Amino acid sequence: MARKLVVEAIGTLFLVMTVGLTVLEPGAGALAPIAIGSVLMVMVYAGGYISGGHYNPAVTLGVFVRGKVAGGEVIGYWIAQLVGGVIGALLAGLLKGMGTPAPAPPPVVPALIAEFLFTFALVYVVLTTATTRGNEGNSYYGLAIGFTLMVAVFAIGSISGAAINPAVAVGVSILRLSPWGSLWIYIVADLLGGAAAGLIFNALHMDAGKPTTATPEEAAELREAGAPERRTA
C-alpha cells in the first residue's frame, strides 16, 4: 500500500506543479493545455502499473464505485493525492512566485456543469480504457487519459478553469490562481462526476463485454490467428 501512495503523491505533484508553471506568468499561453495533458499521460504510464495512476480523488472515487479499488484504500489515495498536490503547488510557487491577485470566482452554475461533465468524461475514459477486459493490455490508455484532460482544459478553461480534479483545485487555490471561496465547486462537481462515471459503467455492464465487437454468434465463427482454416465440403 505504501508504494501505491508514494506513486500517487509523485504523480499528483508533477501534475499540479505543471499546471502552476504553465499558467503562472510568464506561462505557456495557448500551449498550457498540451503540457498539462502530456504530464498526466506520462505519469499514468509511469505509475499506472503500481497504483492505477489516478492522481485525482474523482478518479479514485470512480474506480471505487466501479469496484476496482478497496474501500479502505480510498482515503489513503485521497490523502496522498492532496499531499502531492500541495507540494507541487508550493514548488511551483517557489519557482515562479504566487499569482496575484486571485482572479474573480467563476460563474457558479456554468462552472458546476462544466466541471461535472468533463470530470465524468475523464473518469469514463479511465474506466473504459484502463479497467476493462476488452481493453486489457492496450498501450494507448495513458494517451487517451492525457488527451481527455487536454481537451477539457481547452474546452472549459475559460469557464471554470478546468481543474477536473479536487487536488488540482487545492493546488491552484494555494497558488492564488483560483479563489478559496470557489473550492467547493470543484470538490462537489468533480466528485459527483467521478461517481456518476462509475455508476454508468456499472449500469451498462461495460466490463461484461468481449474483446471484440462481434456478437456471440459472429464470435463463434471467428478464427484465431494462426489457426487452420475450416474447410467445408
Secondary structure, 3 states (H helix, E strand, C coil): CHHHHHHHHHHHHHHHHHHHHHHCCCCCHHHHHHHHHHHHHHHHHHHHHHHCCCCCHHHHHHHHHHCCCCHHHHHHHHHHHHHHHHHHHHHHHHHHCCCCCCCCCCCHHHHHHHHHHHHHHHHHHHHHHHCCCCCCCCCCHHHHHHHHHHHHHHHHCCCCCCCCCHHHHHHHHHCCCCCHHHHHHHHHHHHHHHHHHHHHHHHCCCCCCCCCCCCHHHHHHCCCCCCCCCCCC
